[in-house]
Amino acid sequence: MAIVLKSFIRVGRVGAAIVLSASAFLHAATHADYLIVENPAALSVLDAYEQTLDATARKRLLPFSPLRIVKRRAVLGDRITEAMICEYRGDTYYLLRDEAGKLIGLEQGGYHKEFKGARVLGDTVRIEREKTVLLSRRYPQSGDREYVPAGTIAIKIFAYGTSYYIRLLGRESRYGWCSKASSHGWKRLENNREEHSIALSAELADRIVGRVRAANESYAAFFAHFNEVTGANREPPRWKHERKESELRFDIIGGIESGRRLEHSTNVLIGDIRNLLLGKSFTIERRETTLIIKPGNQ
């Protein structure tokens, strides 16, 4: 079985297997390393399928976006090109390196800095008091700084030293640093209808379903290869989904035994979905062969 699995990984390197392979690195953790670049679009970036980003995809990489480092050195499917694997808002990116091992375009990207061992957060807060949260684009806080207006909603991305790195939500979403002492000026949002909607957006639901669909495709490819090599005729397990206004439910077809055989890949999938839910008012719950995405704090 181990030989078959290794063979499958080689065969599917540029296909669905690479998505799950990258996802394994994205399993939710308490600490992580981040790379912040003033203009990340200046980097040479590929998507999870090792394709060049189009204009729309590049716009998602906002100035000073926190790129979570998944693997510092990796080799692409051509077995030549080196890259750094990063995750940003649930998506996997490859930052290409030159022959000297340096990230291509990093110097052209302006200010850049790595933050090692940052504590991963993800909770949502609302600024309650004026002139309590002072935002800076750089760490340590220096240069141009501004107070965040009361009423602003923000997501705490990670904690580093005596500061939080946060994302301000609104028409013009942006990132910045604030002191941990600023926390007396905000309130953590609980999950109730008075504070914010708990309806599951179509965009978020589609992204989660897309992740699960990629897992199903990987299972199908693996079992097809396994059956070809062994002469067996096993049906691949798969996740089916049901959507409600504020909930997504996934059930594994094949019963409890299929669920047990997929223990590792299911844990990887859960970690991947948790990354998609960062900063959202939803959590994922597991019940043997069922996954439920519903309102709640992670």
RODO-2510 file (C-alpha; in nm, 4 decimals, decimal comma):
residues 298
     n   res          X          Y          Z
     1     m     0,0000     0,0000     0,0000
     2     a     0,2851     0,2392     0,0852
     3     i     0,4487     0,1748    -0,2544
     4     v     0,1216     0,2442    -0,4329
     5     l     0,0739     0,5688    -0,2394
     6     k     0,4257     0,6906    -0,3243
     7     s     0,3629     0,6093    -0,6888
     8     f     0,0360     0,7998    -0,6826
     9     i     0,1998     1,1090    -0,5364
    10     r     0,4579     1,1089    -0,8159
    11     v     0,1921     1,0654    -1,0842
    12     g    -0,0393     1,3330    -0,9446
    13     r     0,2255     1,5903    -0,8559
    14     v     0,0813     1,8663    -1,0727
    15     g    -0,2796     1,7638    -1,0133
    16     a    -0,5064     1,7365    -0,7155
    17     a    -0,2420     1,5662    -0,4985
    18     i    -0,0367     1,8839    -0,4829
    19     v    -0,3337     2,0689    -0,3360
    20     l    -0,3648     1,8199    -0,0501
    21     s     0,0139     1,8131    -0,0085
    22     a     0,0174     2,1893     0,0349
    23     s    -0,2863     2,1688     0,2570
    24     a    -0,0987     1,9404     0,4972
    25     f     0,1285     2,2296     0,5790
    26     l    -0,1689     2,4542     0,6426
    27     h    -0,3014     2,2597     0,9372
    28     a    -0,4112     2,5086     1,2011
    29     a    -0,1331     2,5834     1,4499
    30     t    -0,0854     2,8117     1,7457
    31     h     0,2302     2,9732     1,6081
    32     a     0,3587     3,0494     1,2594
    33     d     0,6150     3,2490     1,0630
    34     y     0,4910     3,5371     0,8466
    35     l     0,6393     3,7360     0,5593
    36     i     0,5029     4,0878     0,5151
    37     v     0,5797     4,2773     0,1937
    38     e     0,4679     4,6322     0,1215
    39     n     0,3761     4,5432    -0,2373
    40     p     0,3416     4,1626    -0,2620
    41     a     0,2210     4,1910    -0,6223
    42     a     0,5823     4,2789    -0,7151
    43     l     0,6880     3,9240    -0,6261
    44     s     0,6928     3,6443    -0,8805
    45     v     0,3895     3,4472    -0,7589
    46     l     0,2167     3,1292    -0,8758
    47     d    -0,1106     2,9835    -0,7491
    48     a    -0,1667     2,6397    -0,5937
    49     y    -0,1669     2,4839    -0,9419
    50     e     0,1683     2,6475    -1,0269
    51     q     0,0024     2,8892    -1,2685
    52     t     0,0791     3,2614    -1,2998
    53     l    -0,1713     3,4801    -1,1150
    54     d    -0,4127     3,6762    -1,3308
    55     a    -0,4957     4,0417    -1,2615
    56     t    -0,7947     3,9560    -1,0421
    57     a    -0,5951     3,7158    -0,8264
    58     r    -0,3147     3,9697    -0,7833
    59     k    -0,5601     4,2271    -0,6513
    60     r    -0,6331     3,9946    -0,3590
    61     l    -0,2746     4,0463    -0,2415
    62     l    -0,3251     4,3754    -0,0595
    63     p    -0,0321     4,5976     0,0462
    64     f     0,1360     4,4589     0,3596
    65     s    -0,0569     4,1301     0,3317
    66     p     0,0592     3,8762     0,5960
    67     l     0,1858     3,5740     0,4012
    68     r     0,2039     3,2752     0,6330
    69     i     0,5153     3,0714     0,5523
    70     v     0,4261     2,7065     0,4974
    71     k     0,7571     2,5812     0,3563
    72     r     1,0632     2,7960     0,3017
    73     r     1,2162     2,5897     0,0248
    74     a     1,0222     2,3729    -0,2167
    75     v     1,0736     2,2552    -0,5746
    76     l     0,7978     2,2913    -0,8345
    77     g     0,6689     2,0189    -1,0631
    78     d     0,9434     2,0878    -1,3176
    79     r     1,1912     1,9674    -1,0509
    80     i     1,4071     2,2724    -1,1172
    81     t     1,2356     2,5899    -0,9988
    82     e     1,2636     2,6696    -0,6282
    83     a     0,9964     2,8548    -0,4346
    84     m     0,8666     2,9465    -0,0922
    85     i     0,5175     2,8116    -0,0188
    86     c     0,2902     3,0610     0,1581
    87     e    -0,0743     3,0765     0,2611
    88     y    -0,2906     3,3874     0,2536
    89     r    -0,6606     3,3930     0,3413
    90     g    -0,7031     3,0234     0,2680
    91     d    -0,5174     3,0180    -0,0640
    92     t    -0,1772     2,8642    -0,1355
    93     y     0,0899     3,0614    -0,3216
    94     y     0,4375     2,9825    -0,4538
    95     l     0,6874     3,2700    -0,4283
    96     l     0,9576     3,1944    -0,6840
    97     r     1,3277     3,2112    -0,5998
    98     d     1,6149     3,3028    -0,8325
    99     e     1,9284     3,0944    -0,8872
   100     a     2,0847     3,2524    -0,5782
   101     g     1,7873     3,1442    -0,3670
   102     k     1,6453     3,4953    -0,3215
   103     l     1,2751     3,5686    -0,3655
   104     i     1,2237     3,7225    -0,7086
   105     g     1,0908     4,0793    -0,6880
   106     l     1,1367     4,1113    -0,3117
   107     e     1,3499     4,4262    -0,3321
   108     q     1,1048     4,5825    -0,5785
   109     g     0,8260     4,5086    -0,3325
   110     g     0,9427     4,7802    -0,0928
   111     y     0,9380     4,7248     0,2838
   112     h     0,9618     4,3574     0,3759
   113     k     1,0236     4,1685     0,6976
   114     e     0,9792     3,8193     0,8415
   115     f     0,8142     3,7589     1,1780
   116     k     0,9062     3,4214     1,3244
   117     g     0,7064     3,2387     1,5893
   118     a     0,4067     3,4738     1,5812
   119     r     0,0980     3,3594     1,7726
   120     v    -0,1876     3,2932     1,5307
   121     l    -0,5165     3,4609     1,6282
   122     g    -0,8157     3,5272     1,4014
   123     d    -1,0782     3,6786     1,6332
   124     t    -1,2887     3,9763     1,5258
   125     v    -1,3151     4,2992     1,7268
   126     r    -1,4930     4,6335     1,7029
   127     i    -1,3213     4,9581     1,7990
   128     e    -1,5364     5,1084     2,0757
   129     r    -1,3456     5,4228     2,1741
   130     e    -1,1863     5,7049     1,9764
   131     k    -0,8092     5,7567     1,9883
   132     t    -0,7294     5,4278     2,1581
   133     v    -0,6030     5,2153     1,8665
   134     l    -0,3031     5,3712     1,6921
   135     l    -0,2185     5,1972     1,3634
   136     s     0,1240     5,1762     1,1981
   137     r     0,2232     5,0002     0,8766
   138     r     0,5643     4,8922     1,0099
   139     y     0,7113     4,7087     1,3061
   140     p     0,8256     4,8349     1,5453
   141     q     0,5684     5,1098     1,5168
   142     s     0,7234     5,4175     1,3605
   143     g     0,6689     5,6790     1,0917
   144     d     0,3182     5,7716     0,9848
   145     r     0,0576     5,6481     1,2314
   146     e    -0,3129     5,7121     1,2610
   147     y    -0,5943     5,6431     1,5035
   148     v    -0,8560     5,3921     1,3942
   149     p    -1,2068     5,5474     1,4102
   150     a    -1,4564     5,4073     1,6595
   151     g    -1,6995     5,1640     1,5002
   152     t    -1,4361     5,0063     1,2763
   153     i    -1,4387     4,6257     1,2583
   154     a    -1,0990     4,4547     1,2622
   155     i    -0,9526     4,1048     1,2572
   156     k    -0,6544     4,0238     1,4784
   157     i    -0,4286     3,8221     1,2490
   158     f    -0,1421     3,7429     1,4857
   159     a     0,0439     3,8632     1,7937
   160     y     0,4160     3,9403     1,7894
   161     g     0,6128     4,0863     2,0760
   162     t     0,4069     4,3638     2,2322
   163     s     0,1926     4,4197     1,9217
   164     y    -0,0995     4,2830     1,7235
   165     y    -0,1098     4,2687     1,3449
   166     i    -0,4652     4,3476     1,2391
   167     r    -0,6768     4,3848     0,9289
   168     l    -0,9277     4,6683     0,9152
   169     l    -1,2489     4,5713     0,7376
   170     g    -1,4566     4,8016     0,5240
   171     r    -1,4631     4,9478     0,1759
   172     e    -1,0835     4,9817     0,1773
   173     s    -0,9492     4,6861     0,3720
   174     r    -0,5930     4,7339     0,4993
   175     y    -0,3371     4,5960     0,7417
   176     g    -0,1302     4,7453     1,0211
   177     w     0,0249     4,7139     1,3670
   178     c    -0,1149     4,8281     1,6984
   179     s     0,0008     4,7916     2,0573
   180     k    -0,1459     4,5158     2,2743
   181     a    -0,2302     4,7951     2,5170
   182     s    -0,4873     4,9087     2,2586
   183     s    -0,7117     4,6178     2,3513
   184     h    -0,8918     4,8283     2,6129
   185     g    -1,0327     5,0292     2,3234
   186     w    -1,2073     4,7454     2,1452
   187     k    -1,4633     4,4744     2,2097
   188     r    -1,4490     4,1193     2,0848
   189     l    -1,7533     4,0401     1,8750
   190     e    -1,9661     3,7510     1,9901
   191     n    -2,1813     3,5576     1,7492
   192     n    -2,5272     3,7097     1,7664
   193     r    -2,7515     3,8738     1,5101
   194     e    -2,7394     4,2133     1,6798
   195     e    -2,3671     4,2502     1,6156
   196     h    -2,3277     4,0980     1,2709
   197     s    -2,4933     3,8665     1,0245
   198     i    -2,4348     3,4952     1,0685
   199     a    -2,5541     3,4021     0,7202
   200     l    -2,2951     3,1982     0,5322
   201     s    -2,1957     3,3996     0,2254
   202     a    -2,2120     3,2341    -0,1162
   203     e    -1,8466     3,3220    -0,1767
   204     l    -1,7257     3,1526     0,1430
   205     a    -1,9492     2,8499     0,0879
   206     d    -1,8206     2,8104    -0,2688
   207     r    -1,4595     2,8240    -0,1536
   208     i    -1,5191     2,5587     0,1136
   209     v    -1,7077     2,3337    -0,1287
   210     g    -1,4249     2,3807    -0,3783
   211     r    -1,1721     2,2603    -0,1203
   212     v    -1,3818     1,9511    -0,0458
   213     r    -1,4339     1,8858    -0,4172
   214     a    -1,0556     1,8855    -0,4637
   215     a    -1,0326     1,6221    -0,1892
   216     n    -1,2956     1,4088    -0,3655
   217     e    -1,1020     1,4339    -0,6917
   218     s    -0,7853     1,3239    -0,5132
   219     y    -0,9613     1,0216    -0,3618
   220     a    -1,0974     0,9256    -0,7050
   221     a    -0,7543     0,9563    -0,8684
   222     f    -0,5871     0,7551    -0,5927
   223     f    -0,8390     0,4702    -0,6050
   224     a    -0,8262     0,4599    -0,9858
   225     h    -0,4491     0,4203    -0,9678
   226     f    -0,4748     0,1686    -0,6820
   227     n    -0,7283    -0,0419    -0,8730
   228     e    -0,5123    -0,0349    -1,1850
   229     v    -0,2019    -0,1504    -0,9974
   230     t    -0,3682    -0,4137    -0,7765
   231     g    -0,6515    -0,5324    -0,9996
   232     a    -0,9011    -0,4454    -0,7264
   233     n    -1,2336    -0,2765    -0,7894
   234     r    -1,2800    -0,0455    -0,4924
   235     e    -1,5141     0,2504    -0,5073
   236     p    -1,3562     0,5734    -0,3805
   237     p    -1,5156     0,7410    -0,0781
   238     r    -1,6429     1,0940    -0,1306
   239     w    -1,7930     1,3827     0,0594
   240     k    -2,1437     1,4971    -0,0247
   241     h    -2,2624     1,8355     0,0992
   242     e    -2,5842     1,9984     0,2103
   243     r    -2,6153     2,3747     0,2458
   244     k    -2,8451     2,5785     0,4673
   245     e    -2,8575     2,9549     0,5249
   246     s    -2,5995     2,9540     0,8029
   247     e    -2,4562     2,6020     0,7847
   248     l    -2,2660     2,3638     0,5578
   249     r    -2,2753     1,9898     0,6236
   250     f    -2,0465     1,7296     0,4643
   251     d    -2,1054     1,3546     0,5005
   252     i    -1,8605     1,0897     0,3831
   253     i    -2,0227     0,8329     0,1556
   254     g    -1,9035     0,4849     0,2468
   255     g    -1,9802     0,4655     0,6172
   256     i    -1,7688     0,4762     0,9305
   257     e    -1,4928     0,2494     0,7943
   258     s    -1,4269     0,4890     0,5045
   259     g    -1,4101     0,7731     0,7520
   260     r    -1,1504     0,5875     0,9600
   261     r    -0,9355     0,5083     0,6561
   262     l    -0,9368     0,8788     0,5687
   263     e    -0,8361     0,9933     0,9171
   264     h    -0,5166     1,1729     0,8104
   265     s    -0,6575     1,3373     0,4977
   266     t    -0,9677     1,4417     0,6930
   267     n    -0,7493     1,6165     0,9514
   268     v    -0,5693     1,7935     0,6672
   269     l    -0,9019     1,8965     0,5158
   270     i    -1,0265     2,0302     0,8509
   271     g    -0,7100     2,2367     0,8906
   272     d    -0,7536     2,3770     0,5403
   273     i    -1,1155     2,4745     0,6079
   274     r    -1,0172     2,6370     0,9388
   275     n    -0,7822     2,8630     0,7468
   276     l    -1,0679     2,9662     0,5182
   277     l    -1,2720     3,0494     0,8299
   278     l    -1,0064     3,2731     0,9901
   279     g    -1,1656     3,6026     1,0849
   280     k    -1,5126     3,4686     1,0078
   281     s    -1,7843     3,4035     1,2661
   282     f    -1,7934     3,0336     1,1862
   283     t    -1,6349     2,7184     1,3211
   284     i    -1,6019     2,3581     1,2030
   285     e    -1,7301     2,0638     1,4058
   286     r    -1,6506     1,6986     1,3410
   287     r    -1,8885     1,4126     1,4216
   288     e    -1,7252     1,0853     1,3115
   289     t    -1,8032     1,0844     0,9358
   290     t    -1,9622     1,4302     0,9276
   291     l    -1,8168     1,7817     0,9094
   292     i    -2,0375     2,0793     0,9983
   293     i    -1,9493     2,4443     0,9362
   294     k    -2,1724     2,6585     1,1553
   295     p    -2,1756     2,9943     1,3409
   296     g    -1,9319     3,0073     1,6310
   297     n    -1,5789     3,1003     1,7378
   298     q    -1,2841     2,8801     1,6419
***
